[in-house]
Amino acid sequence: MGILFKLIFGIVSKLVWGFASIRWPYPFNILILGTLCRFFGINLFEAEKPLEKYYSFQDVFTRQLRPHSRSIASQADVISPADGLVIDTFSLSNERPIYIKGEDYLLEELIKERISCKKGVGINIYLAPHNYHRFVMPIAGEIDNVRHIPGAHFPVKPSLSAIFPKVFLKNERIVLTGNTDGKIWYMVLVSALNVGGIELPWLDTMQKGMGGRSFDHPSDHLFIQGEELGYFKMGSSILLLLPDTDVSELTIQKDTPIRYGESLVRNAVIHHTL
């Protein structure tokens, strides 16, 4: 059944990806894309361009925002990297299973790396189709490593978790290893149904077709907090994993809508002053 599901949803993803990539000439783009935006509840009022300037649904999904549409929370050590819904917050440890949406995971299975972590917190942010699909740097620092983990494209929608268990292990994902003043943290970008790709424009062209590889990223660029890192080509999930951070430092609760730039953690061990 697992192989059949993987095949079916792989085909569905390709079909939807193909439709989303169709470029509609004016004025058909207004009619077709406008209908789809209303169906998914996509807000284009804060988009950089008006509806008539978008020619495919993929253009809409990867839209840029108008300047100053978002602000970075002051006094926040860690900000939300994306718009979405905080599905869950959970304790982090490599000494026992961690629980995400009621399911148990091993930390090293998620990130494909053995690390020393006796305590920490994790935050699961779900990006629905209507959400802004670009994600930013949650903490000022460097990206030391990028790891691509091939997998399926099962739905990550919370209401479907009983039908599709353990999707964070089964789905394709990219693990970013962040380094802030020597403190290591992780951002796991999880593909989902219909996600045609996860784009990291700052990667070298030769490295974009990662194909299950892991490579170090030269530590010659300091990303500032809130700097854009990339985008999903459709909705998905982000797991932000913060070792050595206490749950009491969280400024957000689960089942809470959030926008990128809003505070997630204050007074954390991980911090950087710009």
C-alpha positions as CSV (number, residue, x, y, z in Angstrom):
1,M,0.0,0.0,0.0
2,G,2.8,2.4,0.8
3,I,4.4,1.9,-2.7
4,L,1.0,2.4,-4.3
5,F,0.3,5.6,-2.3
6,K,3.8,6.9,-3.2
7,L,3.1,6.2,-6.9
8,I,-0.3,7.7,-6.9
9,F,0.7,10.9,-5.1
10,G,3.8,11.2,-7.2
11,I,1.6,11.2,-10.3
12,V,-0.8,13.7,-8.7
13,S,2.0,16.0,-7.8
14,K,3.3,16.0,-11.3
15,L,-0.1,16.7,-12.8
16,V,-0.8,19.6,-10.5
17,W,2.7,20.9,-11.0
18,G,2.1,20.8,-14.7
19,F,-1.1,22.7,-14.4
20,A,0.4,25.2,-12.0
21,S,3.1,25.9,-14.5
22,I,0.8,26.7,-17.5
23,R,1.2,30.3,-18.5
24,W,-2.1,32.0,-19.3
25,P,-2.1,35.0,-21.6
26,Y,-4.0,38.2,-20.7
27,P,-6.9,38.4,-20.0
28,F,-7.4,34.7,-19.4
29,N,-4.9,34.9,-16.5
30,I,-7.2,37.3,-14.6
31,L,-10.2,34.9,-15.0
32,I,-8.4,31.7,-14.3
33,L,-5.9,32.8,-11.6
34,G,-8.5,35.0,-10.0
35,T,-10.8,32.1,-9.6
36,L,-8.1,29.9,-8.1
37,C,-7.0,32.7,-5.7
38,R,-10.6,33.0,-4.4
39,F,-10.9,29.2,-4.1
40,F,-7.7,28.9,-2.0
41,G,-8.2,32.2,-0.2
42,I,-5.0,33.7,-1.4
43,N,-4.5,37.4,-0.4
44,L,-3.0,39.4,-3.3
45,F,-3.5,42.8,-1.7
46,E,-0.1,42.5,-0.1
47,A,1.5,41.0,-3.2
48,E,4.2,43.0,-5.0
49,K,2.3,42.9,-8.3
50,P,-1.4,43.1,-9.2
51,L,-3.3,40.0,-10.5
52,E,-2.9,40.8,-14.2
53,K,0.9,40.7,-13.8
54,Y,0.8,37.0,-12.9
55,Y,0.6,34.5,-15.7
56,S,0.7,31.1,-14.0
57,F,-0.5,29.7,-10.7
58,Q,3.2,29.0,-9.9
59,D,3.9,32.7,-10.2
60,V,1.1,33.4,-7.6
61,F,2.5,30.7,-5.2
62,T,6.0,32.1,-5.3
63,R,4.9,35.8,-5.2
64,Q,6.9,38.5,-3.6
65,L,5.4,40.9,-1.1
66,R,5.2,44.6,-1.2
67,P,8.0,46.4,0.7
68,H,7.3,46.8,4.4
69,S,4.5,44.2,4.4
70,R,6.3,42.4,7.2
71,S,8.3,43.6,10.1
72,I,10.9,41.8,12.2
73,A,9.9,41.5,15.9
74,S,12.2,43.6,18.2
75,Q,13.9,41.8,21.1
76,A,13.2,38.4,19.5
77,D,16.1,35.9,19.5
78,V,14.3,33.7,17.0
79,I,11.6,34.8,14.6
80,S,9.2,32.7,12.5
81,P,10.9,31.8,9.2
82,A,7.5,31.7,7.3
83,D,3.8,32.5,7.3
84,G,1.7,29.6,8.4
85,L,0.1,27.8,11.3
86,V,2.2,26.7,14.4
87,I,0.9,23.1,14.4
88,D,3.0,21.9,17.3
89,T,5.8,22.8,19.7
90,F,7.8,19.9,21.2
91,S,10.7,19.0,23.3
92,L,14.0,18.1,21.6
93,S,16.4,15.3,22.7
94,N,18.5,12.6,21.0
95,E,18.2,10.5,24.2
96,R,14.5,9.7,23.7
97,P,11.9,10.0,21.0
98,I,10.5,13.4,20.2
99,Y,6.7,13.8,19.6
100,I,5.4,15.8,16.7
101,K,1.6,15.8,16.1
102,G,1.4,12.8,18.5
103,E,3.8,10.7,16.6
104,D,7.2,9.7,17.8
105,Y,10.4,10.4,15.9
106,L,14.1,10.0,16.5
107,L,16.0,13.3,16.0
108,E,18.8,11.6,14.0
109,E,16.2,10.1,11.6
110,L,14.7,13.6,10.9
111,I,18.0,15.3,10.1
112,K,20.1,12.2,9.2
113,E,22.8,13.3,11.6
114,R,23.8,12.1,15.1
115,I,24.1,15.1,17.4
116,S,24.5,15.6,21.1
117,C,21.3,17.2,22.4
118,K,20.0,16.6,25.9
119,K,17.3,19.3,25.7
120,G,15.9,21.8,23.2
121,V,12.6,22.8,21.5
122,G,11.2,22.2,18.1
123,I,8.5,24.2,16.2
124,N,6.3,22.8,13.4
125,I,5.0,25.4,11.0
126,Y,2.5,24.3,8.4
127,L,2.3,26.4,5.2
128,A,-1.2,26.0,3.6
129,P,-1.7,26.8,-0.1
130,H,-3.0,30.3,0.7
131,N,0.1,31.2,2.7
132,Y,3.1,33.3,1.5
133,H,5.5,30.6,0.3
134,R,8.9,32.2,0.9
135,F,10.9,31.6,4.0
136,V,13.6,33.6,5.8
137,M,16.5,33.3,8.2
138,P,15.0,32.9,11.7
139,I,18.3,33.7,13.5
140,A,21.3,35.8,12.2
141,G,24.2,33.5,11.4
142,E,25.7,31.2,8.8
143,I,24.4,28.1,7.0
144,D,27.1,25.5,7.5
145,N,25.6,22.5,5.7
146,V,22.8,21.7,3.3
147,R,21.5,18.1,3.2
148,H,19.0,16.8,0.7
149,I,17.0,13.7,1.7
150,P,14.9,12.2,-1.2
151,G,11.4,10.9,-0.5
152,A,7.8,10.9,-1.3
153,H,5.3,13.9,-1.6
154,F,2.6,12.8,0.8
155,P,0.2,15.5,2.2
156,V,1.4,17.2,5.4
157,K,-2.0,18.7,6.2
158,P,-2.6,18.1,9.9
159,S,-6.1,16.6,9.4
160,L,-4.6,13.9,7.2
161,S,-1.9,12.7,9.6
162,A,-3.9,9.6,10.6
163,I,-4.0,8.5,6.9
164,F,-0.4,9.5,6.2
165,P,1.7,8.7,9.3
166,K,5.3,9.7,9.8
167,V,5.3,12.0,6.8
168,F,8.3,13.9,8.1
169,L,10.4,10.8,7.6
170,K,8.8,9.6,4.4
171,N,8.7,12.9,2.5
172,E,11.5,14.6,0.6
173,R,13.2,17.3,2.7
174,I,16.2,19.6,2.9
175,V,18.0,20.1,6.2
176,L,19.8,23.4,6.7
177,T,22.4,23.4,9.5
178,G,22.6,26.9,11.0
179,N,25.5,28.3,13.1
180,T,24.9,31.3,15.3
181,D,28.0,32.3,17.3
182,G,29.0,28.6,17.5
183,K,25.5,27.5,18.5
184,I,24.1,24.9,16.0
185,W,20.4,24.8,15.0
186,Y,18.4,23.1,12.2
187,M,15.7,24.1,9.8
188,V,14.0,21.1,8.1
189,L,12.1,22.1,4.9
190,V,9.6,19.3,4.1
191,S,8.1,18.8,0.7
192,A,4.4,17.9,0.4
193,L,1.7,16.9,-2.1
194,N,2.0,19.1,-5.2
195,V,5.3,20.7,-4.0
196,G,7.3,20.9,-7.2
197,G,10.5,21.9,-5.5
198,I,12.2,23.8,-2.8
199,E,14.4,26.6,-4.1
200,L,17.5,28.0,-2.4
201,P,18.7,30.7,-4.8
202,W,21.9,31.3,-3.0
203,L,23.2,27.8,-3.7
204,D,25.7,27.3,-6.5
205,T,24.0,26.2,-9.7
206,M,25.9,22.9,-9.7
207,Q,24.6,22.2,-6.2
208,K,20.9,22.8,-6.9
209,G,20.4,19.3,-8.3
210,M,21.5,17.8,-5.0
211,G,20.1,14.3,-5.6
212,G,20.4,13.0,-2.0
213,R,23.7,14.6,-1.3
214,S,25.0,16.6,1.7
215,F,27.6,19.3,1.3
216,D,29.1,22.1,3.4
217,H,28.3,25.7,2.5
218,P,31.2,28.1,2.7
219,S,30.9,30.1,5.9
220,D,31.7,33.4,4.2
221,H,28.2,34.9,4.3
222,L,26.5,36.0,7.4
223,F,22.7,35.9,6.8
224,I,20.9,38.6,8.7
225,Q,17.7,37.8,10.7
226,G,14.8,38.0,8.3
227,E,16.9,37.6,5.1
228,E,15.2,35.5,2.5
229,L,16.5,32.0,2.2
230,G,14.3,30.5,-0.5
231,Y,10.8,29.4,-1.3
232,F,8.5,26.4,-1.7
233,K,6.7,26.1,-5.1
234,M,3.6,25.1,-3.2
235,G,2.5,24.6,0.5
236,S,4.6,22.5,2.9
237,S,6.0,22.4,6.4
238,I,9.0,23.7,8.2
239,L,10.5,22.1,11.4
240,L,12.7,24.5,13.3
241,L,14.9,22.6,15.8
242,L,16.7,24.6,18.5
243,P,19.0,22.6,20.8
244,D,19.8,24.1,24.2
245,T,16.6,26.2,24.1
246,D,14.1,25.8,26.9
247,V,10.3,25.5,26.2
248,S,9.7,28.4,28.7
249,E,11.5,30.7,26.2
250,L,8.9,30.2,23.5
251,T,6.6,33.2,22.8
252,I,4.1,31.2,20.7
253,Q,1.7,28.4,21.3
254,K,0.5,25.6,19.1
255,D,-2.5,26.1,16.8
256,T,-1.6,29.7,16.4
257,P,-1.4,31.5,13.0
258,I,1.9,33.3,12.5
259,R,3.7,35.4,9.9
260,Y,7.3,35.5,9.1
261,G,9.2,38.0,11.3
262,E,7.0,37.5,14.4
263,S,8.7,36.3,17.6
264,L,9.1,32.6,18.3
265,V,11.7,32.6,21.1
266,R,13.1,35.2,23.5
267,N,16.0,35.1,25.9
268,A,17.4,32.0,24.2
269,V,20.9,30.6,24.4
270,I,21.0,31.1,20.6
271,H,21.2,34.8,19.9
272,H,23.1,37.2,17.8
273,T,23.3,41.0,18.1
274,L,23.4,42.9,14.8
